[in-house]
Amino acid sequence: MLFKKENYQINTNSMGFYQNLEHLDGLGLSAVSANLYENKKRDDVVIFYFRKGATHASVYTQSNIKSENIKWNLNNSKEKIYALLVNTRNANAFTGKEGYKSINNISLLLSDLLSKKQLNDEEEPKKIKIKNLLFASTGTIGEKFPEKKISEAIPHLVNNIKYVQNKYIWVKSAMGILTTDTRPKLSMDECKIGNTSIKIYGLAKGAGMIHPDMATTLGFIFTDAKINSNILKQLLKKNIQNTFNAITCDGDTSTNDMVSIFSTGHANHKEIKSYKDKAINDFDRSLNKVLKNLAKSIAADGEGASKFVTIKVEKCKNEADAKKICFSIANSPLVKTAIAGEDPNWGRIIMAVGKSKVKINLNKLSISIGEYKIIENGKIYTNYNETDVANYMKSLKIDINVQVGNGSKEFEVYTMDLTKKYIEINADYRS
């Protein structure tokens, strides 16, 4: 996909734009409207149903204030999951015992309806318990949870579950979990475990309050691989670090951050018994690819964003220092507004490097914007031409590179610029 801005052509695939997803065995999808947005007719409740059950793993926000759905998941989820229910518009955060009770009430209704669906659809039906259910919520914090509206929508939601998916059903589901996002976020990849082809599908939402610390960002990964929950958890924790934990839009961590992976086990391959089994190396790489594509999609669609920004810090003593410098630059309002204004004000990058509190030898520091060197070994580059950099700043995609010069480690972070539109959106978020 190519967008054109003046004389610049930017390949937006590098920003993580969505891909068309197809069918995944063992999964059912449904998205309906519970009228949570009142005057805006749109899907706002989505279910992902695993008719034979699925192994799963999740990572959650590290915020000290967690939404009630995350508390529920932490308290109740079993290894075998039969459904994930997602609602938008309301975060069910800071709603206390009443909000938690609402989740419990909805879980009772949902378990009953899905158990009946098992009786109608399966040769060996299972009774689905409330502990076989997971919940995700996104939207406004502190408002009463709309239990009644969601409960009234659930029968229609369950009846509408599609066992065979196509790209339209996937897009409908991806759009059903959005808040201020401007576009759906989907990703896919295929790999092999042994000689067996494996699918990895994912979708996500997130546009504001984006600086995940995981362990309003949601990410859901689905695969037909046969992998137990313990191994899935290790794979997810490892691959979250340079994907969802490498993005920031505004430096704020949500009460609701949640990324989950579900394995239907329909693929016919040799059982994976260890995280260190080389048979999952290809799966590991593909999982990272899917997560990174979704993470980039979130950063590129940040609230009010006009530019997608990649910040890479190299030649650093350790990865932790590289990460600190990356986020110091990415979260700087002054850097982000300069990018929005297409101003090559590299002094703001210098400032952000300094405030990271990482020890810097200025004689070894180098900085580039795009292909243009600005600082080399602590001095302004001999052939630096601000006009060239100013022209580059008109691009939709901006790359900032910092070389510390005291080691071999690196880290990369994805972000966006800070525009007037961001303020407009968040000044009027609840209307």
DRENDO-1510 file (C-alpha; in Angstrom, 1 decimal, always signed):
<recs>
REC; n; res; u; v; w
REC; 1; MET; +0.0; +0.0; +0.0 .
REC; 2; LEU; +1.5; +3.4; -1.0 .
REC; 3; PHE; +0.4; +6.8; +0.1 .
REC; 4; LYS; +1.8; +9.9; -1.7 .
REC; 5; LYS; +2.6; +13.1; +0.0 .
REC; 6; GLU; +4.1; +15.8; -2.3 .
REC; 7; ASN; +7.2; +14.1; -3.9 .
REC; 8; TYR; +7.5; +11.4; -1.3 .
REC; 9; GLN; +6.1; +7.9; -1.6 .
REC; 10; ILE; +6.0; +5.9; +1.6 .
REC; 11; ASN; +5.5; +2.2; +1.8 .
REC; 12; THR; +2.9; +2.0; +4.5 .
REC; 13; ASN; +3.3; -1.8; +4.9 .
REC; 14; SER; +6.3; -0.9; +7.0 .
REC; 15; MET; +4.0; +0.9; +9.3 .
REC; 16; GLY; +2.0; -2.3; +9.9 .
REC; 17; PHE; -1.1; -1.8; +7.8 .
REC; 18; TYR; -3.6; -4.6; +8.0 .
REC; 19; GLN; -3.6; -7.9; +6.0 .
REC; 20; ASN; -6.5; -10.0; +4.8 .
REC; 21; LEU; -7.1; -12.9; +7.2 .
REC; 22; GLU; -8.8; -16.2; +6.2 .
REC; 23; HIS; -10.2; -19.2; +8.0 .
REC; 24; LEU; -8.7; -20.7; +11.2 .
REC; 25; ASP; -10.0; -24.1; +12.4 .
REC; 26; GLY; -11.5; -24.2; +15.8 .
REC; 27; LEU; -12.5; -20.6; +16.0 .
REC; 28; GLY; -15.9; -18.8; +15.7 .
REC; 29; LEU; -16.4; -15.0; +15.4 .
REC; 30; SER; -19.3; -12.7; +16.0 .
REC; 31; ALA; -19.7; -8.9; +16.3 .
REC; 32; VAL; -22.9; -7.0; +17.0 .
REC; 33; SER; -24.1; -3.7; +18.4 .
REC; 34; ALA; -25.2; -3.3; +22.0 .
REC; 35; ASN; -25.9; +0.4; +21.3 .
REC; 36; LEU; -23.0; +1.3; +23.7 .
REC; 37; TYR; -22.4; +4.4; +21.5 .
REC; 38; GLU; -26.0; +5.3; +21.5 .
REC; 39; ASN; -26.3; +7.6; +18.5 .
REC; 40; LYS; -23.5; +6.0; +16.6 .
REC; 41; LYS; -24.7; +2.7; +15.1 .
REC; 42; ARG; -21.7; +0.4; +15.1 .
REC; 43; ASP; -20.5; -3.0; +16.4 .
REC; 44; ASP; -19.3; -2.7; +19.9 .
REC; 45; VAL; -19.4; -6.2; +21.4 .
REC; 46; VAL; -17.3; -9.0; +19.9 .
REC; 47; ILE; -16.9; -12.7; +20.8 .
REC; 48; PHE; -14.1; -15.1; +19.9 .
REC; 49; TYR; -15.4; -18.6; +20.5 .
REC; 50; PHE; -13.3; -21.8; +20.6 .
REC; 51; ARG; -15.7; -24.6; +20.0 .
REC; 52; LYS; -13.3; -27.3; +21.2 .
REC; 53; GLY; -11.5; -25.1; +23.7 .
REC; 54; ALA; -8.1; -23.4; +23.4 .
REC; 55; THR; -4.9; -23.2; +25.4 .
REC; 56; HIS; -4.0; -19.6; +26.1 .
REC; 57; ALA; -1.6; -17.2; +27.7 .
REC; 58; SER; -2.1; -13.5; +28.4 .
REC; 59; VAL; +0.0; -10.5; +29.6 .
REC; 60; TYR; -1.7; -7.7; +31.3 .
REC; 61; THR; -1.0; -4.0; +32.2 .
REC; 62; GLN; +1.4; -3.4; +35.0 .
REC; 63; SER; -0.6; -0.4; +36.1 .
REC; 64; ASN; -1.5; -0.4; +39.8 .
REC; 65; ILE; -5.0; +0.4; +38.8 .
REC; 66; LYS; -6.5; -2.5; +36.8 .
REC; 67; SER; -9.8; -2.8; +35.1 .
REC; 68; GLU; -12.4; -5.2; +36.6 .
REC; 69; ASN; -12.2; -7.5; +33.5 .
REC; 70; ILE; -8.5; -7.9; +34.1 .
REC; 71; LYS; -9.0; -8.7; +37.7 .
REC; 72; TRP; -11.6; -11.3; +36.6 .
REC; 73; ASN; -9.1; -12.9; +34.2 .
REC; 74; LEU; -6.4; -13.0; +36.8 .
REC; 75; ASN; -8.7; -14.6; +39.4 .
REC; 76; ASN; -10.7; -17.0; +37.3 .
REC; 77; SER; -9.1; -18.1; +34.0 .
REC; 78; LYS; -8.3; -21.8; +33.5 .
REC; 79; GLU; -5.9; -23.3; +31.0 .
REC; 80; LYS; -8.7; -24.2; +28.7 .
REC; 81; ILE; -10.6; -21.2; +27.3 .
REC; 82; TYR; -13.8; -21.4; +25.3 .
REC; 83; ALA; -14.5; -17.7; +24.7 .
REC; 84; LEU; -13.2; -14.2; +24.8 .
REC; 85; LEU; -15.8; -11.4; +25.1 .
REC; 86; VAL; -14.7; -7.9; +24.2 .
REC; 87; ASN; -16.6; -4.7; +24.6 .
REC; 88; THR; -15.7; -1.2; +23.6 .
REC; 89; ARG; -16.9; +2.3; +24.8 .
REC; 90; ASN; -16.6; +1.4; +28.5 .
REC; 91; ALA; -13.3; +0.3; +30.2 .
REC; 92; ASN; -15.0; -1.1; +33.3 .
REC; 93; ALA; -12.1; +0.4; +35.3 .
REC; 94; PHE; -12.5; +2.2; +38.6 .
REC; 95; THR; -16.0; +0.7; +38.9 .
REC; 96; GLY; -15.2; -1.4; +42.0 .
REC; 97; LYS; -17.3; -4.3; +43.2 .
REC; 98; GLU; -20.3; -3.3; +41.0 .
REC; 99; GLY; -18.1; -3.5; +37.9 .
REC; 100; TYR; -16.7; -6.9; +38.9 .
REC; 101; LYS; -20.2; -8.2; +39.7 .
REC; 102; SER; -21.3; -7.2; +36.2 .
REC; 103; ILE; -18.6; -9.3; +34.7 .
REC; 104; ASN; -19.7; -12.2; +36.9 .
REC; 105; ASN; -23.3; -11.8; +35.8 .
REC; 106; ILE; -22.4; -11.7; +32.2 .
REC; 107; SER; -20.2; -14.7; +32.5 .
REC; 108; LEU; -23.1; -16.7; +34.0 .
REC; 109; LEU; -25.3; -15.8; +31.0 .
REC; 110; LEU; -22.6; -16.4; +28.5 .
REC; 111; SER; -21.6; -19.8; +29.9 .
REC; 112; ASP; -25.2; -20.9; +29.8 .
REC; 113; LEU; -25.8; -19.9; +26.2 .
REC; 114; LEU; -22.5; -21.3; +25.0 .
REC; 115; SER; -23.2; -24.6; +26.8 .
REC; 116; LYS; -26.5; -24.8; +25.0 .
REC; 117; LYS; -24.7; -24.1; +21.7 .
REC; 118; GLN; -22.4; -27.0; +22.5 .
REC; 119; LEU; -25.4; -29.3; +22.8 .
REC; 120; ASN; -26.7; -28.2; +19.4 .
REC; 121; ASP; -23.4; -28.1; +17.5 .
REC; 122; GLU; -21.0; -30.6; +18.9 .
REC; 123; GLU; -20.8; -34.4; +18.9 .
REC; 124; GLU; -19.2; -34.4; +22.3 .
REC; 125; PRO; -20.6; -31.3; +23.9 .
REC; 126; LYS; -18.9; -29.7; +26.9 .
REC; 127; LYS; -20.5; -27.7; +29.7 .
REC; 128; ILE; -18.7; -24.3; +29.6 .
REC; 129; LYS; -18.0; -22.9; +33.0 .
REC; 130; ILE; -17.5; -19.3; +33.9 .
REC; 131; LYS; -13.8; -20.0; +34.5 .
REC; 132; ASN; -13.5; -21.0; +30.8 .
REC; 133; LEU; -14.3; -17.4; +29.8 .
REC; 134; LEU; -12.0; -14.3; +29.4 .
REC; 135; PHE; -13.1; -10.7; +29.1 .
REC; 136; ALA; -11.5; -7.5; +27.6 .
REC; 137; SER; -12.9; -4.0; +27.8 .
REC; 138; THR; -11.8; -0.7; +26.4 .
REC; 139; GLY; -13.1; +2.9; +26.5 .
REC; 140; THR; -13.9; +5.5; +29.2 .
REC; 141; ILE; -12.6; +4.9; +32.7 .
REC; 142; GLY; -14.9; +5.4; +35.7 .
REC; 143; GLU; -18.3; +5.2; +34.1 .
REC; 144; LYS; -20.9; +2.6; +35.2 .
REC; 145; PHE; -20.5; -0.6; +33.2 .
REC; 146; PRO; -23.4; -1.1; +30.8 .
REC; 147; GLU; -24.2; -4.6; +32.0 .
REC; 148; LYS; -27.9; -4.5; +30.9 .
REC; 149; LYS; -27.1; -3.4; +27.3 .
REC; 150; ILE; -24.3; -6.0; +26.9 .
REC; 151; SER; -26.5; -8.8; +28.4 .
REC; 152; GLU; -29.3; -8.0; +26.1 .
REC; 153; ALA; -27.0; -8.2; +23.1 .
REC; 154; ILE; -25.3; -11.5; +24.0 .
REC; 155; PRO; -28.1; -13.9; +22.7 .
REC; 156; HIS; -27.8; -12.3; +19.3 .
REC; 157; LEU; -24.0; -12.3; +19.5 .
REC; 158; VAL; -23.9; -16.0; +20.3 .
REC; 159; ASN; -26.6; -16.9; +17.6 .
REC; 160; ASN; -24.5; -15.0; +15.1 .
REC; 161; ILE; -21.2; -16.9; +15.6 .
REC; 162; LYS; -19.6; -17.8; +12.3 .
REC; 163; TYR; -17.6; -21.0; +12.3 .
REC; 164; VAL; -16.1; -20.3; +8.9 .
REC; 165; GLN; -14.3; -17.0; +8.6 .
REC; 166; ASN; -13.3; -14.8; +5.7 .
REC; 167; LYS; -11.7; -11.4; +5.4 .
REC; 168; TYR; -15.0; -9.6; +5.9 .
REC; 169; ILE; -15.8; -11.3; +9.2 .
REC; 170; TRP; -12.3; -10.6; +10.4 .
REC; 171; VAL; -12.5; -6.9; +9.5 .
REC; 172; LYS; -16.0; -6.7; +11.1 .
REC; 173; SER; -14.6; -8.2; +14.3 .
REC; 174; ALA; -11.5; -6.0; +14.3 .
REC; 175; MET; -13.6; -2.9; +13.8 .
REC; 176; GLY; -15.9; -4.0; +16.6 .
REC; 177; ILE; -13.2; -3.5; +19.2 .
REC; 178; LEU; -12.0; +0.0; +18.2 .
REC; 179; THR; -12.5; +3.2; +20.1 .
REC; 180; THR; -10.8; +6.3; +18.6 .
REC; 181; ASP; -8.8; +4.2; +16.1 .
REC; 182; THR; -9.3; +5.2; +12.5 .
REC; 183; ARG; -8.8; +1.8; +11.0 .
REC; 184; PRO; -8.8; -1.9; +11.9 .
REC; 185; LYS; -5.5; -3.6; +12.7 .
REC; 186; LEU; -5.0; -7.2; +11.5 .
REC; 187; SER; -2.0; -9.2; +10.8 .
REC; 188; MET; -1.2; -12.8; +9.8 .
REC; 189; ASP; +1.7; -15.1; +9.0 .
REC; 190; GLU; +2.2; -18.7; +8.2 .
REC; 191; CYS; +5.0; -21.0; +9.4 .
REC; 192; LYS; +5.8; -24.6; +10.0 .
REC; 193; ILE; +6.2; -26.9; +12.9 .
REC; 194; GLY; +7.9; -29.9; +11.5 .
REC; 195; ASN; +6.2; -30.5; +8.1 .
REC; 196; THR; +2.9; -29.1; +9.3 .
REC; 197; SER; +1.8; -25.6; +8.0 .
REC; 198; ILE; +0.7; -23.4; +10.9 .
REC; 199; LYS; -1.4; -20.2; +10.8 .
REC; 200; ILE; -0.9; -17.2; +13.2 .
REC; 201; TYR; -3.6; -14.5; +13.0 .
REC; 202; GLY; -3.9; -11.4; +15.1 .
REC; 203; LEU; -5.9; -8.2; +15.6 .
REC; 204; ALA; -5.5; -5.3; +17.9 .
REC; 205; LYS; -6.8; -1.9; +18.9 .
REC; 206; GLY; -5.1; +1.1; +20.3 .
REC; 207; ALA; -4.8; +4.8; +19.4 .
REC; 208; GLY; -4.5; +6.8; +22.7 .
REC; 209; MET; -3.2; +6.1; +26.2 .
REC; 210; ILE; -0.5; +4.1; +24.5 .
REC; 211; HIS; +2.7; +3.2; +26.3 .
REC; 212; PRO; +2.1; -0.5; +27.2 .
REC; 213; ASP; +3.9; -1.9; +30.2 .
REC; 214; MET; +3.0; -5.5; +30.1 .
REC; 215; ALA; +3.6; -7.5; +30.9 .
REC; 216; THR; -6.6; +1.3; +26.0 .
REC; 217; THR; -4.1; -1.5; +24.1 .
REC; 218; LEU; -5.7; -4.8; +23.2 .
REC; 219; GLY; -4.1; -7.5; +21.1 .
REC; 220; PHE; -5.4; -11.0; +20.4 .
REC; 221; ILE; -3.4; -13.7; +18.6 .
REC; 222; PHE; -5.0; -16.9; +17.3 .
REC; 223; THR; -3.2; -20.0; +16.0 .
REC; 224; ASP; -4.1; -23.6; +15.0 .
REC; 225; ALA; -0.8; -24.9; +16.5 .
REC; 226; LYS; -0.9; -27.5; +19.3 .
REC; 227; ILE; +1.0; -25.7; +22.0 .
REC; 228; ASN; +0.3; -25.8; +25.8 .
REC; 229; SER; -0.3; -22.7; +27.9 .
REC; 230; ASN; +3.0; -22.8; +29.6 .
REC; 231; ILE; +5.0; -22.7; +26.4 .
REC; 232; LEU; +2.6; -20.1; +24.9 .
REC; 233; LYS; +3.2; -17.9; +27.9 .
REC; 234; GLN; +7.0; -18.0; +27.5 .
REC; 235; LEU; +6.7; -17.3; +23.8 .
REC; 236; LEU; +4.4; -14.3; +24.4 .
REC; 237; LYS; +6.4; -12.8; +27.2 .
REC; 238; LYS; +9.6; -13.0; +25.1 .
REC; 239; ASN; +8.0; -11.5; +21.9 .
REC; 240; ILE; +6.1; -8.8; +23.6 .
REC; 241; GLN; +9.3; -7.0; +24.6 .
REC; 242; ASN; +10.3; -5.7; +21.2 .
REC; 243; THR; +6.7; -5.4; +19.8 .
REC; 244; PHE; +3.9; -4.1; +22.1 .
REC; 245; ASN; +6.4; -3.0; +24.7 .
REC; 246; ALA; +8.3; -1.0; +22.1 .
REC; 247; ILE; +5.5; +1.4; +21.1 .
REC; 248; THR; +4.3; +4.7; +22.6 .
REC; 249; CYS; +1.9; +7.3; +21.4 .
REC; 250; ASP; +1.6; +9.6; +24.4 .
REC; 251; GLY; +3.5; +7.9; +27.3 .
REC; 252; ASP; +0.4; +6.8; +29.2 .
REC; 253; THR; -0.2; +3.2; +30.3 .
REC; 254; SER; -3.8; +2.0; +30.3 .
REC; 255; THR; -5.6; +0.3; +33.1 .
REC; 256; ASN; -6.8; -2.2; +30.5 .
REC; 257; ASP; -3.7; -3.3; +28.5 .
REC; 258; MET; -4.1; -6.9; +27.5 .
REC; 259; VAL; -2.4; -9.1; +24.9 .
REC; 260; SER; -3.5; -12.8; +24.6 .
REC; 261; ILE; -2.7; -15.7; +22.5 .
REC; 262; PHE; -5.0; -18.7; +21.9 .
REC; 263; SER; -4.2; -22.0; +20.4 .
REC; 264; THR; -7.0; -24.2; +19.0 .
REC; 265; GLY; -4.7; -27.2; +18.6 .
REC; 266; HIS; -6.3; -28.2; +15.3 .
REC; 267; ALA; -2.9; -28.6; +13.5 .
REC; 268; ASN; -1.7; -32.1; +13.2 .
REC; 269; HIS; +2.0; -31.9; +14.3 .
REC; 270; LYS; +4.1; -33.6; +16.9 .
REC; 271; GLU; +3.4; -32.5; +20.5 .
REC; 272; ILE; +5.7; -29.6; +21.7 .
REC; 273; LYS; +6.9; -30.5; +25.2 .
REC; 274; SER; +9.5; -27.8; +25.8 .
REC; 275; TYR; +9.9; -24.1; +25.1 .
REC; 276; LYS; +13.5; -24.9; +24.0 .
REC; 277; ASP; +12.2; -27.4; +21.3 .
REC; 278; LYS; +13.8; -26.3; +18.0 .
REC; 279; ALA; +10.6; -27.3; +16.2 .
REC; 280; ILE; +8.9; -24.1; +17.3 .
REC; 281; ASN; +11.7; -21.8; +16.1 .
REC; 282; ASP; +9.8; -20.9; +13.0 .
REC; 283; PHE; +6.7; -20.4; +15.0 .
REC; 284; ASP; +8.6; -18.1; +17.3 .
REC; 285; ARG; +9.8; -15.9; +14.4 .
REC; 286; SER; +6.3; -15.7; +12.9 .
REC; 287; LEU; +4.7; -14.8; +16.2 .
REC; 288; ASN; +7.1; -11.9; +16.6 .
REC; 289; LYS; +6.3; -10.8; +13.0 .
REC; 290; VAL; +2.6; -10.7; +13.7 .
REC; 291; LEU; +3.0; -8.9; +17.0 .
REC; 292; LYS; +5.3; -6.3; +15.5 .
REC; 293; ASN; +3.0; -5.6; +12.6 .
REC; 294; LEU; +0.1; -5.0; +15.0 .
REC; 295; ALA; +2.3; -2.9; +17.3 .
REC; 296; LYS; +3.4; -0.7; +14.3 .
REC; 297; SER; -0.2; -0.4; +13.3 .
REC; 298; ILE; -1.1; +1.0; +16.7 .
REC; 299; ALA; +1.7; +3.5; +16.6 .
REC; 300; ALA; +0.9; +4.6; +13.0 .
REC; 301; ASP; -2.8; +5.1; +14.0 .
REC; 302; GLY; -2.1; +7.1; +17.2 .
REC; 303; GLU; -4.7; +9.7; +17.9 .
REC; 304; GLY; -4.2; +12.7; +15.6 .
REC; 305; ALA; -1.1; +11.1; +14.0 .
REC; 306; SER; +0.2; +12.5; +10.7 .
REC; 307; LYS; +3.5; +10.7; +10.8 .
REC; 308; PHE; +4.9; +7.2; +11.8 .
REC; 309; VAL; +8.2; +7.5; +13.6 .
REC; 310; THR; +10.8; +4.8; +14.2 .
REC; 311; ILE; +13.5; +5.5; +16.7 .
REC; 312; LYS; +16.5; +3.2; +16.8 .
REC; 313; VAL; +19.4; +3.4; +19.3 .
REC; 314; GLU; +22.5; +1.4; +18.4 .
REC; 315; LYS; +26.0; +0.7; +19.7 .
REC; 316; CYS; +24.9; +0.9; +23.3 .
REC; 317; LYS; +26.4; -0.6; +26.3 .
REC; 318; ASN; +23.3; -2.7; +27.0 .
REC; 319; GLU; +19.7; -3.0; +25.8 .
REC; 320; ALA; +18.2; -1.4; +28.9 .
REC; 321; ASP; +20.1; +1.8; +28.2 .
REC; 322; ALA; +19.2; +1.7; +24.5 .
REC; 323; LYS; +15.5; +1.3; +25.5 .
REC; 324; LYS; +15.7; +4.3; +27.9 .
REC; 325; ILE; +17.1; +6.6; +25.3 .
REC; 326; CYS; +14.5; +5.4; +22.7 .
REC; 327; PHE; +11.6; +6.1; +25.0 .
REC; 328; SER; +13.1; +9.4; +26.2 .
REC; 329; ILE; +13.0; +10.6; +22.6 .
REC; 330; ALA; +9.7; +9.0; +21.6 .
REC; 331; ASN; +7.8; +10.4; +24.6 .
REC; 332; SER; +9.2; +13.9; +24.4 .
REC; 333; PRO; +6.4; +16.4; +23.5 .
REC; 334; LEU; +9.0; +18.7; +22.1 .
REC; 335; VAL; +10.5; +16.1; +19.7 .
REC; 336; LYS; +7.0; +15.0; +18.7 .
REC; 337; THR; +5.7; +18.5; +18.0 .
REC; 338; ALA; +8.8; +19.3; +16.0 .
REC; 339; ILE; +8.1; +16.3; +13.8 .
REC; 340; ALA; +4.5; +17.4; +13.5 .
REC; 341; GLY; +5.7; +20.8; +12.4 .
REC; 342; GLU; +8.2; +19.2; +10.0 .
REC; 343; ASP; +11.0; +21.1; +11.7 .
REC; 344; PRO; +14.4; +19.4; +11.7 .
REC; 345; ASN; +15.1; +20.7; +15.2 .
REC; 346; TRP; +17.7; +18.1; +16.2 .
REC; 347; GLY; +18.6; +20.0; +19.4 .
REC; 348; ARG; +15.4; +18.5; +20.8 .
REC; 349; ILE; +16.7; +15.0; +20.1 .
REC; 350; ILE; +20.0; +15.9; +21.9 .
REC; 351; MET; +17.9; +17.1; +24.8 .
REC; 352; ALA; +15.9; +13.9; +25.0 .
REC; 353; VAL; +19.1; +11.8; +24.9 .
REC; 354; GLY; +20.5; +13.8; +27.8 .
REC; 355; LYS; +17.4; +13.5; +30.0 .
REC; 356; SER; +17.4; +9.7; +29.7 .
REC; 357; LYS; +20.1; +9.8; +32.3 .
REC; 358; VAL; +22.1; +7.2; +30.4 .
REC; 359; LYS; +25.8; +7.9; +30.6 .
REC; 360; ILE; +26.9; +9.4; +27.3 .
REC; 361; ASN; +30.4; +10.0; +25.9 .
REC; 362; LEU; +29.7; +13.0; +23.6 .
REC; 363; ASN; +32.9; +12.2; +21.5 .
REC; 364; LYS; +31.2; +9.0; +20.4 .
REC; 365; LEU; +27.6; +10.2; +19.9 .
REC; 366; SER; +26.2; +10.2; +16.4 .
REC; 367; ILE; +22.7; +11.1; +15.2 .
REC; 368; SER; +20.9; +10.8; +11.9 .
REC; 369; ILE; +17.4; +11.7; +10.7 .
REC; 370; GLY; +16.5; +9.4; +7.8 .
REC; 371; GLU; +19.6; +9.0; +5.7 .
REC; 372; TYR; +21.0; +12.3; +6.7 .
REC; 373; LYS; +23.9; +12.5; +9.2 .
REC; 374; ILE; +23.6; +15.4; +11.7 .
REC; 375; ILE; +26.0; +14.6; +14.5 .
REC; 376; GLU; +29.1; +12.4; +14.0 .
REC; 377; ASN; +31.4; +11.6; +16.9 .
REC; 378; GLY; +30.1; +14.5; +19.0 .
REC; 379; LYS; +30.3; +17.1; +16.3 .
REC; 380; ILE; +28.0; +18.6; +13.7 .
REC; 381; TYR; +28.5; +16.5; +10.5 .
REC; 382; THR; +30.7; +18.3; +8.0 .
REC; 383; ASN; +28.2; +18.1; +5.1 .
REC; 384; TYR; +25.1; +18.7; +7.1 .
REC; 385; ASN; +22.4; +20.5; +5.1 .
REC; 386; GLU; +19.3; +21.5; +7.0 .
REC; 387; THR; +17.3; +22.0; +3.8 .
REC; 388; ASP; +17.7; +18.4; +2.9 .
REC; 389; VAL; +16.5; +17.3; +6.3 .
REC; 390; ALA; +13.6; +19.8; +6.2 .
REC; 391; ASN; +12.5; +18.2; +2.9 .
REC; 392; TYR; +12.8; +14.8; +4.4 .
REC; 393; MET; +10.6; +15.9; +7.4 .
REC; 394; LYS; +7.7; +16.2; +5.0 .
REC; 395; SER; +7.6; +12.4; +4.7 .
REC; 396; LEU; +4.9; +10.3; +6.3 .
REC; 397; LYS; +7.5; +8.0; +7.7 .
REC; 398; ILE; +10.3; +9.4; +9.9 .
REC; 399; ASP; +13.4; +7.5; +11.0 .
REC; 400; ILE; +15.6; +8.7; +13.8 .
REC; 401; ASN; +18.9; +6.9; +14.5 .
REC; 402; VAL; +21.2; +7.4; +17.5 .
REC; 403; GLN; +24.5; +5.7; +17.9 .
REC; 404; VAL; +25.9; +5.9; +21.5 .
REC; 405; GLY; +29.2; +4.3; +20.6 .
REC; 406; ASN; +30.0; +2.4; +23.8 .
REC; 407; GLY; +28.8; -1.1; +23.0 .
REC; 408; SER; +27.0; -3.4; +20.6 .
REC; 409; LYS; +23.4; -3.5; +21.9 .
REC; 410; GLU; +20.4; -1.8; +20.3 .
REC; 411; PHE; +16.6; -1.2; +20.7 .
REC; 412; GLU; +13.9; +0.1; +18.4 .
REC; 413; VAL; +10.7; +2.0; +19.3 .
REC; 414; TYR; +7.7; +3.0; +17.2 .
REC; 415; THR; +5.7; +6.2; +17.8 .
REC; 416; MET; +3.9; +9.1; +16.1 .
REC; 417; ASP; +4.0; +12.9; +16.1 .
REC; 418; LEU; +2.0; +15.1; +18.4 .
REC; 419; THR; -0.6; +17.2; +16.5 .
REC; 420; LYS; -3.4; +19.7; +17.3 .
REC; 421; LYS; -5.7; +16.9; +16.3 .
REC; 422; TYR; -4.5; +14.8; +19.3 .
REC; 423; ILE; -5.6; +17.6; +21.7 .
REC; 424; GLU; -8.9; +18.0; +19.9 .
REC; 425; ILE; -9.6; +14.2; +20.2 .
REC; 426; ASN; -8.7; +14.0; +23.9 .
REC; 427; ALA; -10.3; +17.3; +24.9 .
REC; 428; ASP; -13.6; +15.8; +23.7 .
REC; 429; TYR; -13.0; +12.1; +24.2 .
REC; 430; ARG; -16.3; +11.2; +26.0 .
REC; 431; SER; -18.8; +12.9; +23.7 .
</recs>
